[in-house]
Amino acid sequence: MFHAHTGSAIRSAERPFLDAGQGDALMRRAAWGLASVVLRELRAQGPVAGSTVAALVGTGNNGGDALWALSFLRRRGVDVVAVPTGTTMHEAGLAALQRAGGRVAERVPENTTLLIDGALGTGARGGWEPPRVPEAVAVVVACDLPSGVDADTGHVAGGVIPADVTVTFGALKTGLMVGAGAHAAGRVEVVDIGLGPHLAELDVSSLERDDALAVFAPPAWDDHKYRRGVLGVCAGSEQYPGAAVLVCSSALASGLGMVQYAGPRRAADLVLSAHPEVVAGPGVEGKAQAWVAGPGLGSDDDARRRLAEVVDACVDGGLPLVLDASALDLISLEDLGRLRLAGCEVVLTPHQGELLRLASRLVPEMKTSFTAVAGLDPVAAARGMARELAVVVLLKGATTVCAAPDGRTLVQNEGGAELATAGTGDCLAGLVGSALARTEHGGPTPTVEKAAAAAWLHGTAGTRAAEAGPFGASALPGAVRHVLTGR
């Protein structure tokens, strides 16, 4: 599992070293790690000696890191050039560069092979306009984070030079895992500079492959269908029957023991035609161990009645419930209160627009603040809603943010624009429901981790399905099987 801290937490961890007069040593340690990565990237391009490396050098400590790194590279025969982006440069770093035989120029040389972006650091706020990057530049390495990326939120206010590699110091920054910051960072490598004992609590985490696959582990040798997990699905309608098929298909692909479908005849016929193993009927009676409600449900009186039946079933049995799509516009504070009192784990799966509608309808006093942060800081938005409603929130977007009521947050960046197509959210709802319904052989897993595991599987399957070219949501269940089986 990856763990990240805010830029503010990193700066606080550095403070004891700075107060002890160890700031220069800390900078050289970071710069050595940066130079080591640059050397490796240069070797991948060809000979190191004689190649040209330029750095955009800001006025702060980030620029100092870049200057020291250039001085180390110069001793390996690299032609190094500092390009200041402000009126001053870090004094000790500049002196080290000049002693090593490096030079300063007004612009990035046209023959530059590798560019170091050291213009802005973790304390910078607001946008900037990057200079032109010559076409000869084969690799861009960001120093600590791409300039213009907010270290806490990942927001990019102005321009940014997308990095191939970001070498970040001390610990992973939240802004490198979220939204535009994650997209601009490229591959992220962390250089340990000794901040560990001084780092505060984690800000966000991210599941890796093994973490996610553990949630969707194959059945034990003595499992039967009920122990493998039974998921109830309240989705689809006469108008939108396909949503029911997508939810059931993805849930079955994840390896559940049984899927129980409750819905109208037209949708049930389509589900059974695709998956005759599904147990289908008009009501919620059965042996479901978790429920998914909402995809394709609609907003009429019948949709309200069907959702009410699912809520009652979950309250009576203390069952987990995933609320997606239409259910997000139908669920009430009273319903959520009843579910909470019954001990039901509830996962809401909104995209940004649905999150804002939820805030307007259920917590109107927070609407203004949610509108302000939802696009700029998805982590804060998801956490705020999770805290207010005492539920797990899976906020969909370029970065999927899963937040628990206690503030614990996981972010997942698997998948890409290929998932921006109708029906993929229905598939995700089925995977979240599957994660909640499954028997846990390795001990209890927090609900927020189960939601994040579903997001990982969904994104990874999307990437795999897209390898064959443009695709629709109906291709996702097959890709889910491939990811889980390795075939």
C-alpha positions as CSV (number, residue, x, y, z in Angstrom):
1,M,0.0,0.0,0.0
2,F,1.3,3.5,-0.9
3,H,1.0,6.2,1.7
4,A,1.1,10.0,1.2
5,H,1.4,13.1,3.2
6,T,0.4,16.7,2.5
7,G,3.1,19.2,1.5
8,S,2.4,21.0,4.8
9,A,3.2,17.8,6.7
10,I,6.5,17.4,4.8
11,R,7.5,21.0,5.5
12,S,6.7,20.4,9.2
13,A,8.9,17.3,9.2
14,E,11.8,19.2,7.7
15,R,11.6,21.9,10.4
16,P,13.6,20.1,13.1
17,F,16.5,19.7,10.6
18,L,16.3,23.3,9.5
19,D,16.3,24.5,13.1
20,A,19.3,22.4,13.8
21,G,21.2,23.9,10.9
22,Q,21.1,20.8,8.8
23,G,19.2,22.4,5.9
24,D,22.1,22.2,3.5
25,A,22.8,18.6,4.3
26,L,19.1,17.8,3.7
27,M,19.2,19.5,0.4
28,R,22.3,17.7,-0.8
29,R,20.8,14.4,0.2
30,A,17.7,15.2,-1.9
31,A,19.9,16.4,-4.8
32,W,22.0,13.3,-4.8
33,G,18.8,11.2,-5.1
34,L,17.6,13.4,-7.9
35,A,20.9,13.2,-9.7
36,S,21.0,9.4,-9.4
37,V,17.6,9.1,-11.1
38,V,18.7,11.6,-13.9
39,L,21.8,9.5,-14.5
40,R,19.7,6.4,-14.9
41,E,17.4,8.1,-17.4
42,L,20.4,9.5,-19.4
43,R,21.8,6.0,-19.7
44,A,18.6,4.8,-21.2
45,Q,18.9,7.5,-23.9
46,G,22.6,6.9,-24.7
47,P,26.0,8.0,-23.5
48,V,26.0,10.1,-20.3
49,A,29.2,12.1,-20.8
50,G,28.6,14.9,-23.3
51,S,24.8,14.9,-23.0
52,T,23.1,18.1,-22.0
53,V,20.9,18.5,-19.0
54,A,19.1,21.8,-18.3
55,A,17.2,22.7,-15.1
56,L,14.5,25.3,-14.6
57,V,15.6,26.8,-11.4
58,G,13.2,28.7,-9.1
59,T,14.1,31.1,-6.3
60,G,13.5,28.7,-3.4
61,N,14.8,25.4,-2.0
62,N,13.4,23.4,-4.9
63,G,15.7,25.4,-7.2
64,G,18.5,24.7,-4.7
65,D,17.9,21.0,-5.0
66,A,18.1,21.3,-8.8
67,L,21.3,23.3,-8.7
68,W,23.1,20.8,-6.4
69,A,21.9,18.0,-8.6
70,L,23.4,19.7,-11.7
71,S,26.7,20.1,-9.8
72,F,26.8,16.3,-9.2
73,L,26.0,15.6,-12.8
74,R,28.7,17.9,-14.1
75,R,31.3,15.7,-12.3
76,R,30.0,12.8,-14.5
77,G,30.8,14.7,-17.7
78,V,27.3,16.0,-18.3
79,D,27.0,19.5,-19.8
80,V,24.7,21.2,-17.2
81,V,22.8,24.4,-17.6
82,A,20.8,26.3,-15.0
83,V,17.9,28.4,-16.4
84,P,16.6,30.8,-13.7
85,T,12.9,31.4,-13.6
86,G,13.1,34.3,-11.1
87,T,15.5,37.1,-10.2
88,T,17.6,35.1,-7.7
89,M,18.8,31.5,-7.2
90,H,19.8,29.5,-4.1
91,E,23.2,30.9,-3.2
92,A,24.9,27.8,-2.0
93,G,23.5,25.7,-4.8
94,L,24.6,28.2,-7.4
95,A,28.1,28.3,-6.0
96,A,28.3,24.5,-6.1
97,L,27.2,24.6,-9.8
98,Q,29.8,27.2,-10.7
99,R,32.6,25.3,-8.9
100,A,31.7,22.2,-10.8
101,G,31.9,24.0,-14.1
102,G,28.2,24.4,-14.9
103,R,26.8,27.4,-16.6
104,V,23.7,29.7,-16.4
105,A,21.6,30.5,-19.5
106,E,18.5,32.6,-20.2
107,R,16.7,29.7,-21.9
108,V,16.8,25.9,-22.3
109,P,19.4,25.0,-24.9
110,E,17.9,23.4,-28.1
111,N,20.2,20.3,-27.7
112,T,19.0,19.5,-24.2
113,T,18.4,15.8,-23.7
114,L,16.9,15.9,-20.3
115,L,15.1,18.7,-18.5
116,I,14.8,19.0,-14.7
117,D,11.8,21.0,-13.5
118,G,12.9,22.7,-10.3
119,A,10.9,26.0,-10.7
120,L,8.3,25.6,-7.9
121,G,8.1,23.5,-4.8
122,T,5.6,22.3,-2.2
123,G,5.0,25.8,-0.7
124,A,4.0,27.4,-4.0
125,R,0.4,28.4,-4.6
126,G,-1.2,29.7,-7.8
127,G,-0.3,29.1,-11.4
128,W,2.7,29.8,-13.6
129,E,3.4,29.9,-17.3
130,P,6.2,27.3,-18.2
131,P,8.8,28.3,-20.8
132,R,9.0,26.5,-24.1
133,V,10.5,23.0,-24.0
134,P,12.7,22.2,-27.0
135,E,11.7,19.3,-29.1
136,A,15.0,17.6,-28.5
137,V,14.1,17.0,-24.8
138,A,13.5,13.3,-24.5
139,V,12.8,13.1,-20.7
140,V,11.4,15.6,-18.2
141,V,12.2,14.9,-14.5
142,A,10.3,16.9,-11.9
143,C,12.1,17.9,-8.8
144,D,9.9,17.0,-5.8
145,L,6.7,17.7,-7.9
146,P,5.8,19.2,-11.3
147,S,5.9,23.0,-10.9
148,G,2.4,24.4,-10.6
149,V,0.9,21.3,-8.9
150,D,-0.6,21.9,-5.5
151,A,1.2,19.5,-3.1
152,D,-1.9,19.1,-1.0
153,T,-4.7,18.7,-3.5
154,G,-3.1,17.9,-6.9
155,H,-4.9,21.0,-8.4
156,V,-3.1,22.8,-11.3
157,A,-4.1,26.4,-11.5
158,G,-2.1,27.4,-14.5
159,G,0.4,25.7,-16.8
160,V,2.4,22.6,-16.1
161,I,5.2,20.6,-17.8
162,P,4.1,17.0,-17.7
163,A,6.9,14.9,-16.2
164,D,8.1,11.5,-17.3
165,V,9.4,10.9,-13.8
166,T,8.9,12.9,-10.6
167,V,11.6,12.5,-7.9
168,T,9.9,13.5,-4.7
169,F,11.8,13.9,-1.4
170,G,11.0,12.6,2.1
171,A,7.7,11.0,1.4
172,L,5.0,10.8,-1.3
173,K,2.9,14.0,-1.6
174,T,-0.9,13.8,-1.7
175,G,-0.9,16.1,-4.8
176,L,1.1,13.5,-6.7
177,M,-1.7,10.9,-6.2
178,V,-4.8,13.0,-7.0
179,G,-6.3,14.5,-10.2
180,A,-4.2,16.7,-12.4
181,G,-1.2,16.3,-10.2
182,A,-1.2,12.5,-10.6
183,H,-1.6,12.9,-14.4
184,A,1.3,15.4,-14.6
185,A,3.7,13.4,-12.3
186,G,4.4,10.4,-14.5
187,R,6.3,7.7,-12.7
188,V,6.9,8.8,-9.1
189,E,10.1,7.8,-7.2
190,V,10.5,8.7,-3.5
191,V,14.0,9.6,-2.2
192,D,14.4,8.9,1.6
193,I,16.1,11.9,3.2
194,G,15.5,10.9,6.8
195,L,12.1,12.6,7.6
196,G,10.4,9.4,8.8
197,P,10.5,10.0,12.5
198,H,9.1,13.5,12.1
199,L,6.2,12.7,9.7
200,A,2.8,13.3,11.1
201,E,-0.3,11.1,10.4
202,L,-0.9,9.9,6.8
203,D,-3.1,12.0,4.6
204,V,-4.1,9.4,2.0
205,S,-3.2,5.9,0.9
206,S,-3.5,3.8,-2.2
207,L,-4.0,0.1,-2.7
208,E,-1.5,-1.9,-4.8
209,R,-2.3,-5.0,-6.8
210,D,-1.8,-7.5,-4.0
211,D,-3.9,-5.5,-1.6
212,A,-6.8,-5.3,-4.0
213,L,-6.6,-8.9,-5.1
214,A,-6.7,-10.0,-1.5
215,V,-10.2,-8.6,-1.3
216,F,-11.3,-10.6,-4.4
217,A,-9.4,-13.8,-3.4
218,P,-10.5,-17.1,-4.9
219,P,-12.8,-19.3,-2.7
220,A,-11.3,-21.5,0.0
221,W,-11.4,-25.3,-0.7
222,D,-14.4,-25.8,1.6
223,D,-16.5,-22.8,0.5
224,H,-20.1,-23.3,-0.8
225,K,-22.1,-20.7,-2.7
226,Y,-23.4,-19.0,0.3
227,R,-20.0,-18.6,2.0
228,R,-18.6,-17.2,-1.3
229,G,-21.1,-14.4,-1.0
230,V,-24.6,-13.6,-2.2
231,L,-25.2,-10.1,-3.6
232,G,-28.7,-8.6,-4.1
233,V,-29.1,-6.3,-7.0
234,C,-31.9,-3.7,-7.2
235,A,-31.1,-2.1,-10.6
236,G,-32.7,-1.5,-14.0
237,S,-36.2,-0.6,-14.9
238,E,-38.6,-0.8,-17.9
239,Q,-36.9,2.3,-19.3
240,Y,-33.3,1.3,-18.4
241,P,-33.0,-2.5,-18.3
242,G,-29.4,-2.7,-19.4
243,A,-28.1,-1.3,-16.1
244,A,-29.2,-4.5,-14.4
245,V,-27.3,-6.7,-16.8
246,L,-24.1,-4.7,-16.3
247,V,-24.3,-4.7,-12.5
248,C,-25.0,-8.5,-12.4
249,S,-22.3,-9.2,-15.0
250,S,-19.5,-7.5,-13.2
251,A,-20.5,-9.0,-9.8
252,L,-20.5,-12.5,-11.3
253,A,-17.2,-11.9,-13.0
254,S,-15.6,-11.1,-9.7
255,G,-16.2,-14.6,-8.4
256,L,-19.3,-14.4,-6.2
257,G,-21.3,-17.5,-5.1
258,M,-24.6,-16.1,-6.2
259,V,-26.3,-13.0,-7.5
260,Q,-30.0,-12.3,-6.6
261,Y,-31.8,-9.9,-8.9
262,A,-34.9,-8.0,-7.8
263,G,-36.6,-6.1,-10.6
264,P,-39.2,-5.8,-13.4
265,R,-39.8,-8.6,-15.9
266,R,-38.1,-6.9,-18.9
267,A,-34.9,-6.3,-17.0
268,A,-35.0,-9.8,-15.4
269,D,-35.4,-11.4,-18.8
270,L,-32.3,-9.6,-20.1
271,V,-30.3,-10.6,-17.0
272,L,-31.4,-14.3,-17.2
273,S,-30.7,-14.3,-20.9
274,A,-27.1,-13.2,-20.3
275,H,-26.6,-15.1,-17.0
276,P,-29.1,-18.0,-16.4
277,E,-27.3,-18.6,-13.0
278,V,-28.8,-15.4,-11.6
279,V,-31.8,-15.9,-9.2
280,A,-34.4,-13.4,-10.3
281,G,-37.7,-12.3,-8.9
282,P,-39.7,-9.1,-8.4
283,G,-39.0,-8.7,-4.7
284,V,-36.1,-8.7,-2.2
285,E,-36.8,-12.0,-0.6
286,G,-33.7,-14.3,-0.6
287,K,-30.4,-14.8,1.0
288,A,-28.5,-11.7,0.0
289,Q,-25.6,-10.7,2.2
290,A,-25.2,-7.2,0.7
291,W,-27.2,-5.1,-1.7
292,V,-26.6,-2.8,-4.6
293,A,-29.3,-0.3,-5.4
294,G,-29.7,2.5,-7.9
295,P,-28.2,1.9,-11.4
296,G,-31.0,2.4,-14.0
297,L,-33.6,2.5,-11.2
298,G,-35.3,5.8,-12.4
299,S,-37.1,8.3,-10.2
300,D,-40.7,7.4,-10.4
301,D,-42.9,6.0,-7.6
302,D,-41.9,2.4,-8.5
303,A,-38.3,3.3,-8.1
304,R,-39.0,4.8,-4.7
305,R,-40.9,1.7,-3.6
306,R,-38.1,-0.7,-4.8
307,L,-35.4,1.3,-3.0
308,A,-37.5,1.4,0.2
309,E,-37.8,-2.4,0.1
310,V,-34.0,-2.8,-0.1
311,V,-33.5,-0.3,2.7
312,D,-35.9,-2.3,4.9
313,A,-34.2,-5.6,4.0
314,C,-30.8,-4.1,4.9
315,V,-32.1,-2.7,8.2
316,D,-33.8,-5.9,9.1
317,G,-30.6,-8.0,8.4
318,G,-27.9,-5.4,9.2
319,L,-26.6,-5.8,5.6
320,P,-24.2,-3.6,3.8
321,L,-25.7,-1.4,1.0
322,V,-24.2,0.3,-2.0
323,L,-26.1,3.3,-3.2
324,D,-25.4,4.4,-6.8
325,A,-26.9,6.5,-9.6
326,S,-30.7,7.0,-9.1
327,A,-30.5,5.9,-5.5
328,L,-28.3,8.8,-4.7
329,D,-31.2,11.2,-5.6
330,L,-33.8,9.1,-3.8
331,I,-32.2,8.2,-0.5
332,S,-33.2,10.3,2.5
333,L,-31.5,11.4,5.7
334,E,-34.1,9.3,7.6
335,D,-33.2,6.2,5.5
336,L,-29.4,6.7,6.3
337,G,-30.2,7.2,10.0
338,R,-32.1,3.9,10.1
339,L,-29.3,2.1,8.3
340,R,-26.7,3.6,10.7
341,L,-28.7,2.5,13.8
342,A,-29.0,-1.0,12.3
343,G,-25.2,-1.2,12.0
344,C,-25.3,-1.3,8.2
345,E,-22.2,-0.3,6.3
346,V,-23.3,2.1,3.5
347,V,-21.2,3.1,0.5
348,L,-22.3,6.0,-1.7
349,T,-20.7,6.1,-5.2
350,P,-21.3,9.6,-6.7
351,H,-19.5,11.5,-9.4
352,Q,-18.9,15.2,-8.8
353,G,-22.3,16.3,-10.0
354,E,-24.1,13.8,-7.9
355,L,-22.0,14.8,-4.9
356,L,-23.0,18.4,-5.3
357,R,-26.7,17.3,-5.6
358,L,-26.4,15.2,-2.4
359,A,-24.8,18.2,-0.5
360,S,-27.6,20.5,-1.7
361,R,-30.4,18.1,-0.8
362,L,-29.1,16.4,2.4
363,V,-26.6,18.9,3.9
364,P,-27.7,22.3,2.4
365,E,-25.6,24.3,4.9
366,M,-22.5,22.7,3.2
367,K,-23.5,23.4,-0.4
368,T,-21.3,26.4,-0.8
369,S,-18.2,24.8,0.6
370,F,-18.8,21.7,-1.4
371,T,-19.2,23.7,-4.6
372,A,-15.9,25.4,-3.8
373,V,-13.8,22.3,-3.1
374,A,-15.4,19.5,-5.2
375,G,-13.5,20.2,-8.3
376,L,-10.3,21.6,-6.8
377,D,-9.9,19.2,-3.8
378,P,-11.8,15.9,-4.3
379,V,-10.2,14.4,-1.2
380,A,-11.7,17.2,1.0
381,A,-15.0,16.9,-0.7
382,A,-15.3,13.1,-0.3
383,R,-14.1,13.4,3.3
384,G,-16.6,16.1,4.1
385,M,-19.6,14.1,2.8
386,A,-18.4,10.9,4.5
387,R,-18.1,12.7,7.8
388,E,-21.5,14.5,7.5
389,L,-23.5,11.4,6.5
390,A,-21.5,8.8,8.4
391,V,-21.0,6.7,5.3
392,V,-18.2,5.6,3.0
393,V,-18.0,7.8,0.0
394,L,-16.5,6.6,-3.3
395,L,-16.1,9.7,-5.4
396,K,-15.7,8.9,-9.0
397,G,-13.5,10.9,-11.4
398,A,-10.1,10.9,-13.0
399,T,-8.9,9.9,-9.5
400,T,-11.3,7.7,-7.5
401,V,-11.4,8.9,-3.8
402,C,-12.7,6.5,-1.1
403,A,-13.3,8.2,2.2
404,A,-14.5,6.8,5.5
405,P,-16.4,8.7,8.2
406,D,-13.3,8.8,10.4
407,G,-11.3,10.5,7.7
408,R,-9.3,7.6,6.4
409,T,-9.0,8.0,2.7
410,L,-7.7,5.9,-0.2
411,V,-7.2,7.1,-3.7
412,Q,-6.9,5.0,-6.9
413,N,-5.6,6.2,-10.3
414,E,-6.0,2.9,-12.3
415,G,-7.8,3.2,-15.6
416,G,-8.2,6.3,-17.7
417,A,-10.4,8.1,-20.2
418,E,-11.5,4.8,-21.6
419,L,-13.8,4.5,-18.6
420,A,-15.6,7.7,-19.4
421,T,-18.4,5.9,-21.2
422,A,-22.0,5.0,-20.3
423,G,-22.4,2.0,-18.1
424,T,-19.0,1.7,-16.6
425,G,-20.3,3.1,-13.3
426,D,-22.9,0.3,-13.2
427,C,-20.1,-2.2,-13.4
428,L,-18.2,-0.4,-10.6
429,A,-21.3,-0.6,-8.4
430,G,-21.4,-4.4,-9.0
431,L,-17.8,-4.7,-8.0
432,V,-18.2,-2.7,-4.8
433,G,-21.3,-4.8,-3.9
434,S,-19.3,-7.9,-4.6
435,A,-16.5,-6.8,-2.3
436,L,-19.0,-6.1,0.5
437,A,-20.8,-9.5,0.1
438,R,-17.8,-11.8,0.0
439,T,-16.7,-14.0,2.8
440,E,-13.5,-12.7,4.4
441,H,-11.1,-15.6,5.0
442,G,-8.2,-13.4,6.0
443,G,-10.0,-11.4,8.7
444,P,-12.2,-8.3,8.5
445,T,-11.3,-5.6,6.0
446,P,-12.5,-2.0,6.5
447,T,-15.3,-1.1,4.1
448,V,-13.3,1.8,2.7
449,E,-10.5,-0.6,1.7
450,K,-13.1,-2.9,0.0
451,A,-14.4,0.1,-2.0
452,A,-10.9,1.0,-3.0
453,A,-10.2,-2.6,-4.1
454,A,-13.2,-2.5,-6.3
455,A,-12.0,0.8,-7.8
456,W,-8.6,-0.8,-8.4
457,L,-10.1,-3.8,-10.1
458,H,-12.5,-1.6,-12.2
459,G,-9.7,0.7,-13.4
460,T,-7.3,-2.2,-14.1
461,A,-9.9,-4.0,-16.1
462,G,-10.7,-0.9,-18.0
463,T,-7.1,-0.5,-19.1
464,R,-6.9,-4.2,-20.1
465,A,-10.1,-3.9,-22.1
466,A,-9.0,-0.8,-23.9
467,E,-5.9,-2.6,-25.2
468,A,-8.1,-4.1,-27.8
469,G,-9.3,-0.7,-29.0
470,P,-12.4,1.4,-28.2
471,F,-14.8,-0.5,-26.0
472,G,-18.1,-0.2,-24.2
473,A,-19.0,-1.1,-20.6
474,S,-20.2,-4.6,-21.6
475,A,-16.5,-5.5,-22.2
476,L,-15.5,-4.8,-18.6
477,P,-16.8,-8.0,-17.0
478,G,-14.7,-10.1,-19.3
479,A,-11.7,-8.0,-18.5
480,V,-12.4,-8.3,-14.8
481,R,-12.1,-12.1,-15.1
482,H,-8.8,-11.8,-17.0
483,V,-7.4,-9.5,-14.3
484,L,-8.4,-11.9,-11.5
485,T,-7.3,-15.1,-13.2
486,G,-4.1,-13.6,-14.8
487,R,-5.3,-15.1,-18.2
